[in-house]
Amino acid sequence: MKNKILHLSIYLFLLFSFQGIAQTSDSTFFETTETDTIAAIDTTENSVLDIDDDLNMIFSDQMDSLLNSWEIQNKFNFDTSEVRLNNFPKELPDSVYIQRLSNIEQRIDLSYNKVVRNYIKMYTEKRREQVEVMLGLSAYYFPIFEETLDKYDMPLEIKYLAIIESALNPIARSRAGANGLWQFMYGTAKNMKLEITSFVDERRNPIKATDAAARYLTNLYNMYGDWHLAIAAYNCGPGNVNRAIRRSGGKRNYWEIYYRLPRETRGYVPAFIAATYAFEYHKEHNLIPQYPEISLAVDTVMITDYLHFNQITAKIAIEKKQLRALNPMYRHDVIPAKKSKPYPLVLPQENIMAFIDADTAIFAFERNKYFPDNTLVNPTTSNSTYFTPVDIKGKAKVIYTVKSGDNVGFISSWFHVRASDLRYWNNINRDIIRIGQKLAIYVPEKDQAKYDKINSMSFAQKQESIGKTAAPTKKEEVKPLDSNYVYHTVRKGDTIWEIAKQYAGITSDEIMRLNNLKNDRGLYIGQKLKIKRKG
């Protein structure tokens, strides 16, 4: 019945930091350049490589939100004394880093060059508090990772890849839709036999997701016979790596195809090497693991019937948000278990006996409300990551379609609702919305007709409705179509990579260059993209 483990994920459910984009499409997210390089040391071939890139911002920006989380601020005890923050080595010579990397027992080449050094300094000097929190979290997650990696005879240092992917946050979700500790995209997760349904997402199950990541990385290593290339392909997809190899004349050394890779992936392997260094030598840099100030012991019981988190909290002393954090794989507070298909429930050790003693009363509590006729229905609550609100009593639901120029502030003011409510109703993260997106907005029932009209109003009219004037905008000049190109009309769900696949001999890089795009976020429905005519 019990499987005793230590569990830190209880304090992670608001951490959306450092989220990589594992198994992404092969579209290039950043423009690459082959200029401004500086000679650096390569410890594997004793040769000089022109490798340099200031990529720290790509990852450091993602890490900034880590310590701002309410949960981290309230559950971790940070020693912010001046001595603690400043008493660490700085500006170490390259020879020290090279020697230390060579001393690490590893099967993956830990090359050293200026890019790696930049990331080492980011971890050990610039983002120390974030790293100290992750060091504390690793006490739980790394044993899980190591057991799985050993099972597949993989290098144990692969565990540091999760630092790059998710900052050890089991519910991390990227803008591209990658999810969990190992940031699996939906398609890759399904191919790796992870269960994803309306109620369950095993990408957020630490044990299941780690097993899938190990299998996927093994497949990539078997494809390339090189861990650097396998790690790069995990981030940007095998298509981008294969393309970089072809453009480099068949070279299969990561550093030799470096500038042919998408820019984010160029920083991915150096960041992995630097994370390995920072975790192996955290004591030498006075990085002290930070742990939550509460009991971490939990047990697991197997559930064999439908169960709602509300039924548990009604009968034993545990908060729902704690249940959600301990059981991140359940998307709507519902465990859809049956005798033929049991699911695990993780509880704090101090609650486990109370659950066992009261299990009959727990399952019976308001049974018909949560599972009428003992069937699964639309859940009445859900967790913060996947929330889809039910109708609100006394309010009418209006569906608004996002248009060019809209933002969360504008929309909330037009509908006279709080921006925080708009975000909550539609699971909006970081105020990111896209053209064509459908937003559910709850307004007074008596005013529904008035708010329904907003969909058909111009931007100026919407601003006038709240007593503001819209600044005159320049009408975009309609340019005649150039016969030297064919044109692709962007449809819902299109990505640059998917579009490129539809036209023989055309790469995503060429599409972005011709249309002045930097990534998929520049696309909108109805947009006409230039495609170079072949032949």
C-alpha positions as CSV (number, residue, x, y, z in Angstrom):
1,M,0.0,0.0,0.0
2,K,2.8,2.4,0.9
3,N,5.8,3.6,-1.0
4,K,7.7,6.0,1.2
5,I,9.4,8.8,-0.6
6,L,10.5,12.3,0.0
7,H,8.6,14.8,-2.1
8,L,9.5,18.4,-2.7
9,S,7.0,19.0,-5.5
10,I,4.5,20.3,-2.9
11,Y,6.2,23.6,-3.1
12,L,6.6,23.9,-6.9
13,F,3.1,24.4,-8.3
14,L,3.6,28.2,-9.0
15,L,7.1,27.9,-10.4
16,F,7.1,28.6,-14.1
17,S,10.7,29.3,-14.5
18,F,13.5,28.2,-16.8
19,Q,11.2,26.4,-19.1
20,G,12.9,24.8,-22.0
21,I,11.2,23.7,-25.2
22,A,12.0,20.0,-25.5
23,Q,10.9,18.1,-28.6
24,T,9.9,21.3,-30.3
25,S,9.1,21.5,-34.0
26,D,12.1,22.1,-36.1
27,S,11.3,25.7,-36.7
28,T,14.2,28.1,-35.8
29,F,13.2,30.3,-32.8
30,F,16.0,32.8,-33.2
31,E,18.0,34.1,-36.1
32,T,21.6,32.8,-36.1
33,T,24.8,34.6,-37.0
34,E,28.3,33.5,-37.6
35,T,30.0,36.8,-36.9
36,D,31.8,38.2,-33.8
37,T,33.4,35.0,-32.7
38,I,36.4,34.7,-30.4
39,A,38.9,31.9,-30.2
40,A,38.1,29.6,-27.2
41,I,39.6,26.4,-25.7
42,D,38.2,23.0,-26.7
43,T,39.4,20.4,-24.2
44,T,38.4,17.4,-26.3
45,E,40.5,17.9,-29.4
46,N,43.2,20.3,-28.0
47,S,42.4,22.7,-30.9
48,V,41.2,26.2,-31.2
49,L,37.5,26.8,-32.0
50,D,35.9,30.1,-32.9
51,I,33.0,29.7,-30.5
52,D,31.5,32.7,-28.6
53,D,28.0,33.8,-27.9
54,D,26.3,35.9,-25.3
55,L,23.3,33.8,-24.7
56,N,22.9,34.1,-21.0
57,M,19.7,36.3,-21.3
58,I,17.8,33.4,-23.0
59,F,18.0,31.4,-19.8
60,S,18.5,34.0,-17.1
61,D,15.3,35.8,-18.1
62,Q,13.4,32.6,-17.6
63,M,15.0,32.1,-14.2
64,D,14.1,35.6,-12.8
65,S,10.6,34.5,-11.9
66,L,11.8,31.6,-9.7
67,L,12.3,33.6,-6.5
68,N,9.3,35.8,-7.1
69,S,6.9,32.9,-6.5
70,W,4.7,33.3,-3.5
71,E,5.3,29.6,-2.6
72,I,9.1,29.9,-2.7
73,Q,9.1,33.1,-0.7
74,N,6.9,31.6,2.0
75,K,8.1,28.1,2.2
76,F,11.9,28.6,1.9
77,N,14.1,30.3,4.5
78,F,16.6,32.4,2.7
79,D,19.7,33.7,4.4
80,T,20.2,37.1,2.8
81,S,23.1,38.2,4.9
82,E,25.8,40.2,3.2
83,V,28.5,37.7,3.9
84,R,26.4,34.8,2.5
85,L,25.7,36.6,-0.7
86,N,29.1,38.0,-1.4
87,N,31.6,35.5,0.0
88,F,32.2,33.4,-3.1
89,P,35.0,33.2,-5.7
90,K,34.9,35.4,-8.7
91,E,36.9,35.6,-11.9
92,L,38.5,32.2,-11.6
93,P,41.1,31.4,-14.3
94,D,40.1,29.1,-17.2
95,S,42.6,26.5,-16.0
96,V,40.5,26.0,-12.8
97,Y,37.3,25.4,-14.7
98,I,39.1,23.1,-17.2
99,Q,40.7,21.0,-14.4
100,R,37.5,20.7,-12.4
101,L,35.5,19.6,-15.5
102,S,38.1,17.0,-16.3
103,N,37.9,15.7,-12.8
104,I,34.1,15.0,-13.0
105,E,33.4,11.3,-13.6
106,Q,31.3,11.4,-16.7
107,R,30.6,9.7,-20.0
108,I,29.5,12.9,-21.7
109,D,32.2,15.2,-23.0
110,L,32.3,18.3,-20.8
111,S,33.9,20.7,-23.3
112,Y,35.1,24.1,-22.1
113,N,35.0,27.4,-24.0
114,K,33.9,30.9,-23.6
115,V,30.2,30.1,-23.9
116,V,30.4,27.4,-21.2
117,R,32.3,29.9,-19.0
118,N,29.5,32.5,-19.4
119,Y,26.9,30.0,-18.3
120,I,29.1,28.8,-15.3
121,K,29.3,32.5,-14.2
122,M,25.6,32.9,-14.6
123,Y,24.9,29.9,-12.3
124,T,27.7,30.5,-9.7
125,E,27.6,34.3,-9.6
126,K,24.6,36.0,-11.1
127,R,21.7,33.6,-10.3
128,R,22.9,32.1,-7.0
129,E,19.6,32.1,-5.1
130,Q,17.8,30.3,-7.9
131,V,20.6,27.7,-8.1
132,E,20.5,27.2,-4.3
133,V,16.7,26.5,-4.5
134,M,17.2,24.0,-7.3
135,L,20.0,22.4,-5.3
136,G,17.5,21.8,-2.5
137,L,14.9,20.5,-4.9
138,S,17.4,18.1,-6.4
139,A,17.5,16.1,-3.1
140,Y,14.2,14.6,-4.1
141,Y,14.4,14.5,-7.9
142,F,17.9,13.4,-8.6
143,P,17.5,9.9,-6.9
144,I,14.5,9.3,-9.1
145,F,16.4,10.4,-12.2
146,E,19.5,8.4,-11.4
147,E,17.5,5.2,-10.8
148,T,15.9,5.5,-14.2
149,L,19.1,6.4,-16.0
150,D,20.9,3.5,-14.5
151,K,18.0,1.2,-15.6
152,Y,18.7,2.2,-19.2
153,D,22.5,2.2,-18.8
154,M,22.6,6.0,-19.5
155,P,25.1,8.6,-18.2
156,L,24.0,9.7,-14.8
157,E,24.9,13.3,-15.6
158,I,21.9,13.4,-17.9
159,K,20.0,14.3,-14.7
160,Y,21.3,17.8,-15.1
161,L,19.3,18.2,-18.3
162,A,16.1,18.7,-16.2
163,I,17.8,21.8,-14.7
164,I,17.8,23.3,-18.2
165,E,14.4,22.1,-19.1
166,S,12.2,22.9,-16.1
167,A,14.2,24.1,-13.1
168,L,12.9,20.9,-11.5
169,N,9.3,22.2,-11.7
170,P,6.9,19.2,-12.4
171,I,4.2,21.5,-13.8
172,A,6.4,23.8,-15.8
173,R,4.7,24.7,-19.1
174,S,6.4,26.5,-22.0
175,R,4.8,28.9,-24.5
176,A,5.1,26.2,-27.1
177,G,3.1,23.7,-24.9
178,A,6.0,21.6,-23.6
179,N,5.0,20.3,-20.2
180,G,6.5,18.8,-17.0
181,L,10.0,18.2,-15.6
182,W,11.3,17.0,-19.0
183,Q,9.2,19.4,-21.1
184,F,7.5,16.9,-23.4
185,M,5.5,18.2,-26.3
186,Y,2.1,16.5,-26.7
187,G,3.0,14.4,-29.8
188,T,6.3,13.2,-28.4
189,A,4.7,12.3,-25.1
190,K,2.1,10.2,-26.8
191,N,4.7,8.5,-28.9
192,M,6.6,7.6,-25.7
193,K,3.4,6.1,-24.3
194,L,2.7,8.7,-21.7
195,E,-1.0,9.0,-20.9
196,I,-2.6,12.4,-21.7
197,T,-6.4,12.6,-21.3
198,S,-8.9,15.1,-20.1
199,F,-8.1,14.1,-16.6
200,V,-4.5,12.8,-16.5
201,D,-1.2,14.2,-17.9
202,E,1.7,11.8,-17.2
203,R,4.2,14.4,-18.5
204,R,3.7,15.8,-15.0
205,N,4.4,12.5,-13.2
206,P,8.1,12.6,-12.1
207,I,8.6,8.8,-12.4
208,K,6.7,8.2,-15.6
209,A,8.1,11.3,-17.4
210,T,11.6,10.5,-16.4
211,D,11.3,7.0,-17.8
212,A,9.9,8.5,-21.1
213,A,12.7,11.0,-21.3
214,A,15.3,8.3,-20.8
215,R,13.8,6.2,-23.6
216,Y,13.6,9.2,-25.9
217,L,17.2,10.3,-25.3
218,T,18.4,6.7,-25.8
219,N,16.6,6.8,-29.2
220,L,18.4,10.1,-30.1
221,Y,21.8,8.8,-29.0
222,N,21.3,5.6,-31.1
223,M,20.5,8.0,-34.0
224,Y,23.7,10.1,-33.7
225,G,26.1,8.1,-31.5
226,D,27.0,11.4,-29.8
227,W,25.5,12.7,-26.5
228,H,25.9,16.4,-27.5
229,L,23.9,15.9,-30.7
230,A,21.3,13.8,-28.8
231,I,20.9,16.6,-26.2
232,A,20.6,19.2,-28.9
233,A,18.0,17.1,-30.8
234,Y,16.0,16.8,-27.5
235,N,15.7,20.5,-27.5
236,C,15.1,21.5,-31.1
237,G,14.1,18.2,-32.8
238,P,16.2,15.8,-35.0
239,G,15.2,17.8,-38.1
240,N,17.1,20.9,-37.0
241,V,20.1,18.9,-36.0
242,N,20.1,16.9,-39.3
243,R,19.8,20.2,-41.2
244,A,22.7,21.7,-39.3
245,I,24.8,18.6,-40.2
246,R,23.9,18.9,-43.9
247,R,24.7,22.6,-44.0
248,S,28.1,21.9,-42.3
249,G,29.1,19.4,-45.0
250,G,28.3,16.3,-43.0
251,K,30.2,17.3,-39.8
252,R,28.9,15.6,-36.7
253,N,30.8,17.4,-33.9
254,Y,28.4,19.7,-32.0
255,W,30.9,22.6,-31.8
256,E,31.5,22.4,-35.6
257,I,27.8,22.7,-36.4
258,Y,27.3,25.2,-33.6
259,Y,26.3,28.2,-35.7
260,R,24.1,26.1,-37.9
261,L,21.7,25.3,-35.0
262,P,18.8,27.4,-33.8
263,R,20.1,30.0,-31.4
264,E,18.4,28.6,-28.3
265,T,19.9,25.2,-29.0
266,R,23.3,26.7,-29.4
267,G,23.1,27.7,-25.7
268,Y,21.5,24.4,-24.7
269,V,24.6,22.1,-24.5
270,P,26.8,24.8,-23.0
271,A,24.1,25.5,-20.3
272,F,24.0,21.7,-19.6
273,I,27.8,21.5,-19.2
274,A,27.7,24.6,-16.9
275,A,24.8,23.2,-14.8
276,T,26.8,20.0,-14.4
277,Y,29.8,22.0,-13.2
278,A,27.7,24.2,-10.9
279,F,26.0,21.3,-9.2
280,E,29.2,19.2,-8.9
281,Y,31.2,22.2,-7.4
282,H,28.5,24.2,-5.6
283,K,30.5,23.9,-2.3
284,E,33.5,25.5,-3.9
285,H,31.4,28.4,-4.9
286,N,29.6,28.7,-1.5
287,L,26.3,27.7,-3.0
288,I,24.2,26.3,-0.2
289,P,21.2,24.1,-0.9
290,Q,17.9,25.7,0.3
291,Y,15.2,23.4,1.7
292,P,11.5,24.0,2.6
293,E,11.0,24.5,6.4
294,I,8.4,21.8,6.7
295,S,8.1,18.0,6.8
296,L,8.8,16.4,3.4
297,A,7.8,12.8,4.1
298,V,4.9,11.5,2.0
299,D,3.3,8.1,1.2
300,T,1.5,6.8,-1.8
301,V,-1.8,4.9,-1.9
302,M,-3.5,3.3,-4.9
303,I,-7.0,4.5,-5.8
304,T,-9.4,2.2,-7.5
305,D,-12.5,4.3,-7.8
306,Y,-13.4,7.9,-9.0
307,L,-12.2,10.4,-6.4
308,H,-12.4,14.2,-6.3
309,F,-9.9,16.3,-4.3
310,N,-12.9,18.1,-2.6
311,Q,-14.0,14.7,-1.1
312,I,-10.5,14.3,0.4
313,T,-10.3,17.9,1.8
314,A,-13.8,17.6,3.3
315,K,-12.7,14.6,5.5
316,I,-9.1,15.0,6.4
317,A,-7.0,18.0,7.3
318,I,-5.2,18.9,4.0
319,E,-5.5,21.9,1.7
320,K,-6.5,21.4,-1.9
321,K,-3.5,23.3,-3.2
322,Q,-1.2,20.9,-1.3
323,L,-3.0,17.9,-2.9
324,R,-2.6,19.5,-6.3
325,A,1.1,20.1,-5.7
326,L,1.7,16.5,-4.5
327,N,-0.3,15.1,-7.4
328,P,0.5,17.3,-10.4
329,M,-0.6,14.7,-13.0
330,Y,-4.3,15.2,-12.3
331,R,-5.6,18.0,-14.5
332,H,-9.0,18.7,-12.9
333,D,-8.8,17.7,-9.3
334,V,-10.2,14.3,-10.3
335,I,-8.6,10.9,-10.1
336,P,-10.4,8.9,-12.8
337,A,-9.5,5.5,-11.2
338,K,-11.2,2.2,-11.7
339,K,-10.6,-1.3,-10.3
340,S,-9.2,-2.2,-13.7
341,K,-7.0,0.9,-13.8
342,P,-5.8,2.2,-10.4
343,Y,-4.0,5.5,-10.0
344,P,-1.6,6.7,-7.3
345,L,-2.5,9.3,-4.7
346,V,0.4,11.0,-2.9
347,L,-0.3,12.3,0.6
348,P,1.8,13.8,3.4
349,Q,2.9,11.0,5.8
350,E,1.0,12.6,8.7
351,N,-2.3,12.4,6.6
352,I,-1.9,8.9,5.3
353,M,-3.5,7.0,8.2
354,A,-6.3,9.5,8.4
355,F,-7.1,8.8,4.8
356,I,-7.0,5.0,5.3
357,D,-9.2,5.2,8.3
358,A,-11.8,7.5,6.6
359,D,-11.6,6.1,3.1
360,T,-15.2,4.8,3.1
361,A,-16.5,8.2,4.2
362,I,-14.3,10.0,1.8
363,F,-15.5,8.1,-1.3
364,A,-19.1,8.5,-0.1
365,F,-19.0,12.2,0.6
366,E,-21.4,14.0,-1.8
367,R,-20.8,11.2,-4.3
368,N,-23.7,12.0,-6.6
369,K,-22.6,15.7,-6.8
370,Y,-19.1,14.9,-8.1
371,F,-19.9,11.6,-10.0
372,P,-23.6,11.5,-10.8
373,D,-24.7,7.9,-11.5
374,N,-21.1,7.0,-10.7
375,T,-19.8,8.6,-14.0
376,L,-17.2,11.2,-14.8
377,V,-18.7,14.6,-15.7
378,N,-17.2,18.0,-16.4
379,P,-15.2,18.8,-13.2
380,T,-16.4,21.7,-11.1
381,T,-12.9,22.7,-10.2
382,S,-9.5,22.4,-11.8
383,N,-6.0,23.3,-11.1
384,S,-4.4,26.6,-12.1
385,T,-2.5,25.3,-15.1
386,Y,-5.4,23.9,-17.0
387,F,-8.4,25.9,-15.5
388,T,-11.5,26.1,-17.6
389,P,-14.2,27.8,-15.5
390,V,-17.8,26.6,-15.4
391,D,-20.6,29.1,-15.9
392,I,-20.8,31.6,-13.0
393,K,-24.1,32.1,-11.3
394,G,-25.7,35.4,-12.2
395,K,-23.2,36.1,-15.0
396,A,-23.5,35.6,-18.7
397,K,-20.5,34.2,-20.7
398,V,-19.4,36.2,-23.7
399,I,-16.9,34.8,-26.2
400,Y,-14.5,37.5,-27.5
401,T,-12.1,36.9,-30.4
402,V,-8.7,38.5,-30.0
403,K,-7.8,40.9,-32.7
404,S,-4.6,42.7,-33.8
405,G,-3.6,45.4,-31.3
406,D,-5.5,43.8,-28.4
407,N,-3.9,43.1,-25.1
408,V,-5.2,41.9,-21.7
409,G,-5.4,45.5,-20.3
410,F,-7.5,46.8,-23.2
411,I,-9.9,43.8,-23.2
412,S,-10.5,43.9,-19.4
413,S,-11.3,47.6,-19.6
414,W,-13.7,47.1,-22.5
415,F,-15.7,44.5,-20.6
416,H,-15.3,46.2,-17.2
417,V,-13.7,43.2,-15.6
418,R,-10.5,42.8,-13.6
419,A,-7.4,41.8,-15.6
420,S,-6.7,39.1,-13.0
421,D,-10.1,37.6,-13.6
422,L,-9.6,37.6,-17.3
423,R,-6.3,35.8,-16.9
424,Y,-7.9,33.3,-14.5
425,W,-10.9,32.5,-16.7
426,N,-8.7,31.8,-19.7
427,N,-5.5,30.4,-18.2
428,I,-3.5,33.4,-19.5
429,N,0.2,33.3,-18.5
430,R,2.4,36.4,-18.6
431,D,-0.4,38.3,-20.5
432,I,0.4,36.3,-23.7
433,I,-2.6,36.2,-26.0
434,R,-2.7,35.5,-29.8
435,I,-4.8,36.9,-32.7
436,G,-7.8,34.6,-33.3
437,Q,-7.8,33.3,-29.7
438,K,-11.3,32.8,-28.1
439,L,-11.6,34.3,-24.6
440,A,-14.4,33.6,-22.2
441,I,-15.5,36.7,-20.3
442,Y,-18.2,36.8,-17.6
443,V,-20.5,39.9,-17.6
444,P,-23.8,40.8,-15.8
445,E,-26.6,38.9,-17.5
446,K,-28.6,42.1,-18.1
447,D,-25.7,43.6,-20.1
448,Q,-24.9,40.6,-22.3
449,A,-26.3,42.1,-25.5
450,K,-24.2,45.2,-25.0
451,Y,-21.0,43.2,-24.5
452,D,-21.8,40.8,-27.4
453,K,-21.5,43.8,-29.7
454,I,-17.8,44.5,-28.8
455,N,-16.8,41.6,-31.1
456,S,-17.9,43.6,-34.1
457,M,-16.5,47.0,-33.1
458,S,-13.4,48.6,-34.3
459,F,-10.5,49.4,-32.0
460,A,-11.4,53.1,-32.0
461,Q,-15.1,52.3,-31.2
462,K,-14.1,50.0,-28.3
463,Q,-11.8,52.8,-26.9
464,E,-14.6,55.3,-27.3
465,S,-17.0,53.0,-25.3
466,I,-14.8,53.6,-22.2
467,G,-14.3,57.3,-22.9
468,K,-10.9,57.0,-24.5
469,T,-9.7,57.9,-28.0
470,A,-7.6,55.7,-30.2
471,A,-4.5,57.2,-31.6
472,P,-4.8,57.4,-35.4
473,T,-3.0,54.5,-37.1
474,K,-1.4,54.5,-40.4
475,K,-3.2,52.4,-42.9
476,E,-0.9,49.7,-44.1
477,E,-0.2,50.0,-47.8
478,V,-1.4,47.0,-49.7
479,K,1.4,45.9,-51.9
480,P,0.8,44.0,-55.1
481,L,1.8,40.4,-55.1
482,D,5.2,39.7,-56.6
483,S,5.1,37.1,-59.4
484,N,8.6,35.9,-58.3
485,Y,7.0,34.3,-55.2
486,V,4.2,32.1,-54.3
487,Y,2.2,33.2,-51.3
488,H,1.0,31.1,-48.4
489,T,-2.0,32.2,-46.4
490,V,-1.5,31.4,-42.7
491,R,-4.2,29.2,-41.2
492,K,-5.0,28.3,-37.6
493,G,-2.3,26.1,-36.0
494,D,0.3,26.9,-38.7
495,T,4.0,27.0,-37.7
496,I,6.9,28.2,-39.8
497,W,8.3,24.7,-39.8
498,E,5.0,23.1,-40.9
499,I,4.6,25.7,-43.6
500,A,8.2,25.0,-44.9
501,K,7.4,21.3,-45.2
502,Q,4.6,22.1,-47.7
503,Y,7.0,23.6,-50.2
504,A,9.8,21.6,-51.7
505,G,13.3,23.0,-51.2
506,I,12.2,25.7,-48.8
507,T,13.6,26.0,-45.3
508,S,12.0,27.7,-42.3
509,D,15.1,30.0,-42.2
510,E,14.3,31.3,-45.7
511,I,10.6,31.9,-44.9
512,M,11.6,33.9,-41.8
513,R,14.1,36.0,-43.7
514,L,11.8,36.7,-46.6
515,N,9.0,37.8,-44.3
516,N,11.0,39.5,-41.6
517,L,10.0,37.0,-38.9
518,K,12.0,36.0,-35.9
519,N,9.8,33.1,-34.8
520,D,6.3,31.6,-34.9
521,R,4.9,34.3,-32.7
522,G,5.0,36.7,-35.7
523,L,2.4,34.7,-37.5
524,Y,-1.3,35.5,-37.5
525,I,-4.3,34.0,-39.2
526,G,-4.9,35.4,-42.7
527,Q,-1.3,36.6,-43.1
528,K,0.3,36.1,-46.5
529,L,3.8,34.8,-46.5
530,K,6.3,35.0,-49.4
531,I,7.6,31.7,-50.5
532,K,10.4,31.7,-53.0
533,R,9.2,30.2,-56.3
534,K,11.2,27.2,-57.4
535,G,12.0,26.5,-61.0
